[in-house]
Amino acid sequence: MVINAIDILTDDLAATKKFYAGVLGFRTGKEDTNSIAFVAGHTMLTFIKPTQLRPQYHFAFNIPFNKLNDALAWAASKFGLIKIVGDELVANFDSWNAKAFYFFDNNGNILEFIARYDLSNHSDRSFSSSSIQSISEIGIVTDDPLQLADALSKENDIPVFEKGSRTTQFVTLGDDNGLLIIVATNRTWYPTEQPAGKYYTKISMNIHGRQKEITVN
């Protein structure tokens, strides 16, 4: 599954542009008084000005599997990183065969750079914003993760992630290229104590060669 585009909310378009274009170095796409888009690898990330304040999300970017340390150094030179345990910055997901680190954007969204060792995405270039390949995870918050996961899987032919979990609090759909992380309302987003809240999210995906679009609130 490939995530082609994500639309989410921000209550500060100017600060969001400063972070994503100025700090992360993403190329901007369409921009108007109510929205701004950024090119994140092959995913278009669009922020829309909401009526509600301080919407907060979690999403992850795939990076080349051999560039985790380079990406860590690059990121640490630009913004603070979220500690996992003690002073440790890298989370090791053995069952996913992946490692990741986390940071906040200007909106308080929890962002993640993840290296997935089962993907053939080796790079010989020095790490930069152009090394970011796509948004590979987007968090979806609901009161009943199992019910929503079953509905999305059935309606869109999205498989349950074979490496992931399926509980009343946490379900993963998709694959290493694109994942829907479906969690229960107020479950904390790892590795923080930030409770998960329900906010407008639109996701455009390519699943088995077919274009699909889902919207949640």
Disulfide bonds with the S-S distance in Angstrom:
none
